[in-house]
């Protein structure tokens, strides 16, 4: 009997990963009909964080080596048992934590003897950094960087220089699994037609399922208006108890502020973020996608001469007003 093929979706973060995980998690029965298993084993919430954690793809290990080994062995039995009993031709496992800089060979050993393909979506750096900053503001309490996008960017580049390096990420996985088993897709609307989910299904050889199911993207982790983001950043830094902070953050996220969306960085800064990665874009496009023109992304780059005004922060009076509303 032919062994199924495993497709390991490693992200990257802020590339529609949550939407992909949500779709496959809720569509297990439909996908099983088309021969794809989205395993329950190792699934925490809608993603396989149990798998990435067991393989040590975590920011900081919280268990001893013996505890981690026992957890990994138990998960191995559960996951491989589910795979064997499913009768599926393809297995999809998804966790964006696999982008963390850890031992990829452990992943290959864990999935032996199955053939593994690694799929990763990459987003152009100007919009990726802005989105990563917004997510950090929503998630990180008492952050170690100063307020504002520029301070966040400077901190990340100095402390985690590999974090935003796509070439290092892709080459690291290719060095273990082989270049021919790395599937790179640009996260770009013009290239993800008719939508991201269909693009993903086509990339893992599920074209028939995509044609029959006609999946539509659900908007998850929507972008936050700048002034609401400004309020979140303030609330993440004040000294309050967790319950109060939760009320404040919830209020800020619920704010509806007109004309509050747009780019955080100016066109020249955004263009610089693109240009400093052009060589890597070309390398990835040629090496992993077979694009002789070296074009990974196709959408127009920012025009440095275009009109742009920095988005306005909330006034202190407005911050006080919104805080009072949140605590009523």
TORKOL-4160 file (C-alpha; in steps of 0.2 Angstrom, whole numbers, padded with zeros to 4 digits, m for minus):
328
<pt num="1" X="0000" Y="0000" Z="0000"/>
<pt num="2" X="0007" Y="0017" Z="m0005"/>
<pt num="3" X="0011" Y="0028" Z="0010"/>
<pt num="4" X="0002" Y="0045" Z="0010"/>
<pt num="5" X="0011" Y="0061" Z="0007"/>
<pt num="6" X="0013" Y="0074" Z="0021"/>
<pt num="7" X="0011" Y="0092" Z="0017"/>
<pt num="8" X="0019" Y="0103" Z="0031"/>
<pt num="9" X="0013" Y="0121" Z="0031"/>
<pt num="10" X="0025" Y="0131" Z="0041"/>
<pt num="11" X="0017" Y="0149" Z="0038"/>
<pt num="12" X="0025" Y="0162" Z="0037"/>
<pt num="13" X="0015" Y="0172" Z="0050"/>
<pt num="14" X="0004" Y="0186" Z="0043"/>
<pt num="15" X="0001" Y="0177" Z="0027"/>
<pt num="16" X="m0017" Y="0171" Z="0030"/>
<pt num="17" X="m0011" Y="0156" Z="0040"/>
<pt num="18" X="m0026" Y="0157" Z="0052"/>
<pt num="19" X="m0038" Y="0158" Z="0038"/>
<pt num="20" X="m0030" Y="0142" Z="0030"/>
<pt num="21" X="m0030" Y="0133" Z="0047"/>
<pt num="22" X="m0048" Y="0138" Z="0051"/>
<pt num="23" X="m0054" Y="0131" Z="0034"/>
<pt num="24" X="m0046" Y="0114" Z="0035"/>
<pt num="25" X="m0051" Y="0112" Z="0054"/>
<pt num="26" X="m0069" Y="0115" Z="0050"/>
<pt num="27" X="m0069" Y="0105" Z="0034"/>
<pt num="28" X="m0061" Y="0089" Z="0040"/>
<pt num="29" X="m0076" Y="0078" Z="0033"/>
<pt num="30" X="m0076" Y="0086" Z="0016"/>
<pt num="31" X="m0057" Y="0085" Z="0014"/>
<pt num="32" X="m0057" Y="0067" Z="0020"/>
<pt num="33" X="m0069" Y="0064" Z="0005"/>
<pt num="34" X="m0056" Y="0070" Z="m0007"/>
<pt num="35" X="m0042" Y="0060" Z="0002"/>
<pt num="36" X="m0034" Y="0073" Z="0013"/>
<pt num="37" X="m0033" Y="0071" Z="0032"/>
<pt num="38" X="m0031" Y="0086" Z="0043"/>
<pt num="39" X="m0026" Y="0077" Z="0059"/>
<pt num="40" X="m0034" Y="0079" Z="0076"/>
<pt num="41" X="m0019" Y="0073" Z="0085"/>
<pt num="42" X="m0008" Y="0087" Z="0089"/>
<pt num="43" X="m0021" Y="0100" Z="0085"/>
<pt num="44" X="m0023" Y="0114" Z="0098"/>
<pt num="45" X="m0037" Y="0126" Z="0093"/>
<pt num="46" X="m0036" Y="0125" Z="0074"/>
<pt num="47" X="m0018" Y="0123" Z="0071"/>
<pt num="48" X="m0005" Y="0109" Z="0075"/>
<pt num="49" X="0004" Y="0118" Z="0089"/>
<pt num="50" X="0005" Y="0102" Z="0098"/>
<pt num="51" X="0016" Y="0095" Z="0084"/>
<pt num="52" X="0027" Y="0110" Z="0083"/>
<pt num="53" X="0029" Y="0111" Z="0102"/>
<pt num="54" X="0033" Y="0093" Z="0104"/>
<pt num="55" X="0047" Y="0095" Z="0091"/>
<pt num="56" X="0054" Y="0110" Z="0101"/>
<pt num="57" X="0048" Y="0124" Z="0089"/>
<pt num="58" X="0044" Y="0135" Z="0104"/>
<pt num="59" X="0051" Y="0152" Z="0110"/>
<pt num="60" X="0056" Y="0145" Z="0127"/>
<pt num="61" X="0055" Y="0127" Z="0132"/>
<pt num="62" X="0044" Y="0124" Z="0148"/>
<pt num="63" X="0047" Y="0106" Z="0151"/>
<pt num="64" X="0062" Y="0095" Z="0155"/>
<pt num="65" X="0070" Y="0085" Z="0142"/>
<pt num="66" X="0062" Y="0069" Z="0149"/>
<pt num="67" X="0045" Y="0077" Z="0149"/>
<pt num="68" X="0047" Y="0083" Z="0131"/>
<pt num="69" X="0053" Y="0066" Z="0125"/>
<pt num="70" X="0038" Y="0057" Z="0133"/>
<pt num="71" X="0026" Y="0070" Z="0125"/>
<pt num="72" X="0034" Y="0068" Z="0108"/>
<pt num="73" X="0033" Y="0049" Z="0109"/>
<pt num="74" X="0015" Y="0049" Z="0114"/>
<pt num="75" X="0011" Y="0061" Z="0100"/>
<pt num="76" X="0020" Y="0051" Z="0088"/>
<pt num="77" X="0010" Y="0036" Z="0092"/>
<pt num="78" X="m0007" Y="0046" Z="0091"/>
<pt num="79" X="m0003" Y="0055" Z="0075"/>
<pt num="80" X="0005" Y="0040" Z="0065"/>
<pt num="81" X="m0010" Y="0029" Z="0071"/>
<pt num="82" X="m0022" Y="0042" Z="0065"/>
<pt num="83" X="m0013" Y="0043" Z="0048"/>
<pt num="84" X="m0013" Y="0024" Z="0046"/>
<pt num="85" X="m0031" Y="0022" Z="0050"/>
<pt num="86" X="m0037" Y="0037" Z="0039"/>
<pt num="87" X="m0034" Y="0029" Z="0022"/>
<pt num="88" X="m0030" Y="0047" Z="0016"/>
<pt num="89" X="m0018" Y="0050" Z="0002"/>
<pt num="90" X="m0012" Y="0067" Z="0009"/>
<pt num="91" X="m0009" Y="0073" Z="0026"/>
<pt num="92" X="m0009" Y="0092" Z="0030"/>
<pt num="93" X="m0001" Y="0098" Z="0046"/>
<pt num="94" X="0000" Y="0117" Z="0049"/>
<pt num="95" X="0009" Y="0127" Z="0062"/>
<pt num="96" X="0017" Y="0144" Z="0059"/>
<pt num="97" X="0029" Y="0141" Z="0074"/>
<pt num="98" X="0039" Y="0130" Z="0062"/>
<pt num="99" X="0047" Y="0146" Z="0056"/>
<pt num="100" X="0057" Y="0147" Z="0072"/>
<pt num="101" X="0075" Y="0144" Z="0071"/>
<pt num="102" X="0076" Y="0126" Z="0077"/>
<pt num="103" X="0082" Y="0109" Z="0072"/>
<pt num="104" X="0073" Y="0104" Z="0056"/>
<pt num="105" X="0081" Y="0087" Z="0056"/>
<pt num="106" X="0070" Y="0082" Z="0071"/>
<pt num="107" X="0055" Y="0086" Z="0060"/>
<pt num="108" X="0061" Y="0074" Z="0046"/>
<pt num="109" X="0065" Y="0060" Z="0059"/>
<pt num="110" X="0047" Y="0062" Z="0067"/>
<pt num="111" X="0038" Y="0060" Z="0050"/>
<pt num="112" X="0049" Y="0045" Z="0044"/>
<pt num="113" X="0045" Y="0035" Z="0033"/>
<pt num="114" X="0033" Y="0047" Z="0025"/>
<pt num="115" X="0037" Y="0058" Z="0011"/>
<pt num="116" X="0036" Y="0077" Z="0016"/>
<pt num="117" X="0033" Y="0092" Z="0006"/>
<pt num="118" X="0035" Y="0109" Z="0015"/>
<pt num="119" X="0024" Y="0123" Z="0010"/>
<pt num="120" X="0027" Y="0141" Z="0015"/>
<pt num="121" X="0019" Y="0158" Z="0010"/>
<pt num="122" X="0030" Y="0173" Z="0009"/>
<pt num="123" X="0024" Y="0191" Z="0010"/>
<pt num="124" X="0033" Y="0207" Z="0003"/>
<pt num="125" X="0043" Y="0214" Z="0018"/>
<pt num="126" X="0035" Y="0232" Z="0018"/>
<pt num="127" X="0017" Y="0225" Z="0022"/>
<pt num="128" X="0024" Y="0210" Z="0031"/>
<pt num="129" X="0033" Y="0221" Z="0044"/>
<pt num="130" X="0018" Y="0232" Z="0046"/>
<pt num="131" X="0007" Y="0218" Z="0049"/>
<pt num="132" X="0019" Y="0209" Z="0061"/>
<pt num="133" X="0020" Y="0226" Z="0071"/>
<pt num="134" X="0001" Y="0227" Z="0073"/>
<pt num="135" X="0000" Y="0209" Z="0079"/>
<pt num="136" X="0014" Y="0212" Z="0091"/>
<pt num="137" X="0005" Y="0227" Z="0098"/>
<pt num="138" X="m0011" Y="0216" Z="0100"/>
<pt num="139" X="m0002" Y="0202" Z="0109"/>
<pt num="140" X="0013" Y="0208" Z="0119"/>
<pt num="141" X="0012" Y="0215" Z="0136"/>
<pt num="142" X="0026" Y="0226" Z="0142"/>
<pt num="143" X="0035" Y="0225" Z="0126"/>
<pt num="144" X="0054" Y="0227" Z="0126"/>
<pt num="145" X="0054" Y="0240" Z="0112"/>
<pt num="146" X="0049" Y="0258" Z="0112"/>
<pt num="147" X="0033" Y="0264" Z="0106"/>
<pt num="148" X="0030" Y="0265" Z="0087"/>
<pt num="149" X="0033" Y="0255" Z="0071"/>
<pt num="150" X="0051" Y="0262" Z="0069"/>
<pt num="151" X="0056" Y="0257" Z="0086"/>
<pt num="152" X="0049" Y="0239" Z="0084"/>
<pt num="153" X="0057" Y="0237" Z="0067"/>
<pt num="154" X="0074" Y="0242" Z="0074"/>
<pt num="155" X="0072" Y="0231" Z="0089"/>
<pt num="156" X="0068" Y="0216" Z="0079"/>
<pt num="157" X="0082" Y="0218" Z="0066"/>
<pt num="158" X="0095" Y="0220" Z="0080"/>
<pt num="159" X="0089" Y="0206" Z="0091"/>
<pt num="160" X="0082" Y="0194" Z="0079"/>
<pt num="161" X="0091" Y="0197" Z="0062"/>
<pt num="162" X="0086" Y="0180" Z="0055"/>
<pt num="163" X="0067" Y="0183" Z="0059"/>
<pt num="164" X="0063" Y="0192" Z="0043"/>
<pt num="165" X="0076" Y="0183" Z="0032"/>
<pt num="166" X="0066" Y="0172" Z="0020"/>
<pt num="167" X="0081" Y="0165" Z="0011"/>
<pt num="168" X="0088" Y="0158" Z="0027"/>
<pt num="169" X="0071" Y="0151" Z="0032"/>
<pt num="170" X="0068" Y="0142" Z="0015"/>
<pt num="171" X="0086" Y="0136" Z="0013"/>
<pt num="172" X="0086" Y="0129" Z="0031"/>
<pt num="173" X="0071" Y="0118" Z="0027"/>
<pt num="174" X="0078" Y="0113" Z="0010"/>
<pt num="175" X="0095" Y="0108" Z="0017"/>
<pt num="176" X="0085" Y="0094" Z="0026"/>
<pt num="177" X="0071" Y="0090" Z="0015"/>
<pt num="178" X="0078" Y="0095" Z="m0002"/>
<pt num="179" X="0074" Y="0109" Z="m0013"/>
<pt num="180" X="0062" Y="0099" Z="m0024"/>
<pt num="181" X="0051" Y="0097" Z="m0009"/>
<pt num="182" X="0049" Y="0115" Z="m0004"/>
<pt num="183" X="0034" Y="0124" Z="m0011"/>
<pt num="184" X="0035" Y="0143" Z="m0010"/>
<pt num="185" X="0020" Y="0153" Z="m0014"/>
<pt num="186" X="0019" Y="0172" Z="m0013"/>
<pt num="187" X="0006" Y="0180" Z="m0002"/>
<pt num="188" X="0000" Y="0193" Z="m0014"/>
<pt num="189" X="m0018" Y="0195" Z="m0020"/>
<pt num="190" X="m0014" Y="0196" Z="m0038"/>
<pt num="191" X="m0005" Y="0179" Z="m0037"/>
<pt num="192" X="m0018" Y="0171" Z="m0026"/>
<pt num="193" X="m0032" Y="0169" Z="m0038"/>
<pt num="194" X="m0047" Y="0168" Z="m0036"/>
<pt num="195" X="m0042" Y="0168" Z="m0017"/>
<pt num="196" X="m0029" Y="0162" Z="m0005"/>
<pt num="197" X="m0038" Y="0145" Z="0000"/>
<pt num="198" X="m0040" Y="0140" Z="m0018"/>
<pt num="199" X="m0021" Y="0144" Z="m0021"/>
<pt num="200" X="m0016" Y="0134" Z="m0006"/>
<pt num="201" X="m0027" Y="0119" Z="m0011"/>
<pt num="202" X="m0020" Y="0120" Z="m0029"/>
<pt num="203" X="m0002" Y="0121" Z="m0022"/>
<pt num="204" X="m0004" Y="0104" Z="m0012"/>
<pt num="205" X="m0012" Y="0095" Z="m0027"/>
<pt num="206" X="m0030" Y="0097" Z="m0021"/>
<pt num="207" X="m0037" Y="0105" Z="m0037"/>
<pt num="208" X="m0052" Y="0094" Z="m0038"/>
<pt num="209" X="m0057" Y="0098" Z="m0021"/>
<pt num="210" X="m0055" Y="0117" Z="m0024"/>
<pt num="211" X="m0066" Y="0116" Z="m0040"/>
<pt num="212" X="m0080" Y="0106" Z="m0030"/>
<pt num="213" X="m0079" Y="0116" Z="m0014"/>
<pt num="214" X="m0076" Y="0133" Z="m0021"/>
<pt num="215" X="m0068" Y="0139" Z="m0004"/>
<pt num="216" X="m0070" Y="0157" Z="0001"/>
<pt num="217" X="m0058" Y="0166" Z="0012"/>
<pt num="218" X="m0065" Y="0171" Z="0029"/>
<pt num="219" X="m0058" Y="0187" Z="0036"/>
<pt num="220" X="m0048" Y="0182" Z="0052"/>
<pt num="221" X="m0036" Y="0193" Z="0062"/>
<pt num="222" X="m0042" Y="0209" Z="0053"/>
<pt num="223" X="m0030" Y="0224" Z="0052"/>
<pt num="224" X="m0033" Y="0236" Z="0066"/>
<pt num="225" X="m0036" Y="0255" Z="0062"/>
<pt num="226" X="m0020" Y="0265" Z="0067"/>
<pt num="227" X="m0028" Y="0275" Z="0081"/>
<pt num="228" X="m0035" Y="0259" Z="0089"/>
<pt num="229" X="m0018" Y="0252" Z="0087"/>
<pt num="230" X="m0011" Y="0267" Z="0096"/>
<pt num="231" X="m0023" Y="0264" Z="0110"/>
<pt num="232" X="m0018" Y="0246" Z="0111"/>
<pt num="233" X="0000" Y="0251" Z="0112"/>
<pt num="234" X="m0004" Y="0262" Z="0127"/>
<pt num="235" X="m0014" Y="0249" Z="0136"/>
<pt num="236" X="0000" Y="0236" Z="0134"/>
<pt num="237" X="0012" Y="0247" Z="0144"/>
<pt num="238" X="0002" Y="0253" Z="0159"/>
<pt num="239" X="0003" Y="0245" Z="0176"/>
<pt num="240" X="m0014" Y="0237" Z="0179"/>
<pt num="241" X="m0020" Y="0220" Z="0184"/>
<pt num="242" X="m0023" Y="0207" Z="0170"/>
<pt num="243" X="m0042" Y="0208" Z="0171"/>
<pt num="244" X="m0042" Y="0227" Z="0169"/>
<pt num="245" X="m0030" Y="0226" Z="0155"/>
<pt num="246" X="m0041" Y="0213" Z="0146"/>
<pt num="247" X="m0056" Y="0225" Z="0147"/>
<pt num="248" X="m0045" Y="0239" Z="0140"/>
<pt num="249" X="m0038" Y="0229" Z="0126"/>
<pt num="250" X="m0055" Y="0222" Z="0121"/>
<pt num="251" X="m0062" Y="0240" Z="0121"/>
<pt num="252" X="m0048" Y="0246" Z="0110"/>
<pt num="253" X="m0050" Y="0231" Z="0098"/>
<pt num="254" X="m0069" Y="0235" Z="0096"/>
<pt num="255" X="m0066" Y="0253" Z="0091"/>
<pt num="256" X="m0073" Y="0258" Z="0074"/>
<pt num="257" X="m0063" Y="0273" Z="0068"/>
<pt num="258" X="m0066" Y="0280" Z="0051"/>
<pt num="259" X="m0051" Y="0283" Z="0039"/>
<pt num="260" X="m0040" Y="0274" Z="0052"/>
<pt num="261" X="m0033" Y="0262" Z="0040"/>
<pt num="262" X="m0018" Y="0264" Z="0029"/>
<pt num="263" X="0001" Y="0261" Z="0029"/>
<pt num="264" X="0010" Y="0265" Z="0045"/>
<pt num="265" X="0027" Y="0268" Z="0036"/>
<pt num="266" X="0030" Y="0281" Z="0023"/>
<pt num="267" X="0033" Y="0276" Z="0005"/>
<pt num="268" X="0052" Y="0279" Z="0005"/>
<pt num="269" X="0054" Y="0267" Z="0021"/>
<pt num="270" X="0042" Y="0254" Z="0013"/>
<pt num="271" X="0052" Y="0254" Z="m0003"/>
<pt num="272" X="0068" Y="0253" Z="0007"/>
<pt num="273" X="0061" Y="0237" Z="0016"/>
<pt num="274" X="0058" Y="0230" Z="m0002"/>
<pt num="275" X="0075" Y="0234" Z="m0010"/>
<pt num="276" X="0085" Y="0227" Z="0005"/>
<pt num="277" X="0077" Y="0210" Z="0001"/>
<pt num="278" X="0077" Y="0211" Z="m0018"/>
<pt num="279" X="0092" Y="0199" Z="m0020"/>
<pt num="280" X="0084" Y="0186" Z="m0009"/>
<pt num="281" X="0067" Y="0188" Z="m0018"/>
<pt num="282" X="0076" Y="0184" Z="m0035"/>
<pt num="283" X="0086" Y="0169" Z="m0027"/>
<pt num="284" X="0070" Y="0161" Z="m0020"/>
<pt num="285" X="0060" Y="0164" Z="m0036"/>
<pt num="286" X="0073" Y="0156" Z="m0047"/>
<pt num="287" X="0078" Y="0142" Z="m0035"/>
<pt num="288" X="0062" Y="0137" Z="m0028"/>
<pt num="289" X="0049" Y="0142" Z="m0041"/>
<pt num="290" X="0058" Y="0141" Z="m0057"/>
<pt num="291" X="0055" Y="0159" Z="m0062"/>
<pt num="292" X="0069" Y="0164" Z="m0073"/>
<pt num="293" X="0065" Y="0182" Z="m0072"/>
<pt num="294" X="0068" Y="0182" Z="m0053"/>
<pt num="295" X="0051" Y="0190" Z="m0049"/>
<pt num="296" X="0044" Y="0183" Z="m0032"/>
<pt num="297" X="0031" Y="0198" Z="m0030"/>
<pt num="298" X="0023" Y="0207" Z="m0045"/>
<pt num="299" X="0012" Y="0221" Z="m0037"/>
<pt num="300" X="0018" Y="0239" Z="m0039"/>
<pt num="301" X="0031" Y="0245" Z="m0027"/>
<pt num="302" X="0028" Y="0261" Z="m0017"/>
<pt num="303" X="0031" Y="0277" Z="m0026"/>
<pt num="304" X="0042" Y="0288" Z="m0015"/>
<pt num="305" X="0035" Y="0304" Z="m0023"/>
<pt num="306" X="0017" Y="0299" Z="m0019"/>
<pt num="307" X="0007" Y="0309" Z="m0007"/>
<pt num="308" X="0008" Y="0302" Z="0011"/>
<pt num="309" X="0004" Y="0310" Z="0028"/>
<pt num="310" X="0008" Y="0301" Z="0044"/>
<pt num="311" X="m0007" Y="0294" Z="0053"/>
<pt num="312" X="m0012" Y="0304" Z="0068"/>
<pt num="313" X="m0011" Y="0297" Z="0086"/>
<pt num="314" X="m0025" Y="0299" Z="0098"/>
<pt num="315" X="m0025" Y="0314" Z="0109"/>
<pt num="316" X="m0022" Y="0312" Z="0127"/>
<pt num="317" X="m0040" Y="0318" Z="0130"/>
<pt num="318" X="m0047" Y="0305" Z="0118"/>
<pt num="319" X="m0036" Y="0291" Z="0127"/>
<pt num="320" X="m0044" Y="0296" Z="0144"/>
<pt num="321" X="m0061" Y="0296" Z="0136"/>
<pt num="322" X="m0059" Y="0279" Z="0129"/>
<pt num="323" X="m0052" Y="0272" Z="0145"/>
<pt num="324" X="m0066" Y="0279" Z="0155"/>
<pt num="325" X="m0079" Y="0270" Z="0143"/>
<pt num="326" X="m0069" Y="0254" Z="0144"/>
<pt num="327" X="m0070" Y="0254" Z="0163"/>
<pt num="328" X="m0088" Y="0259" Z="0165"/>
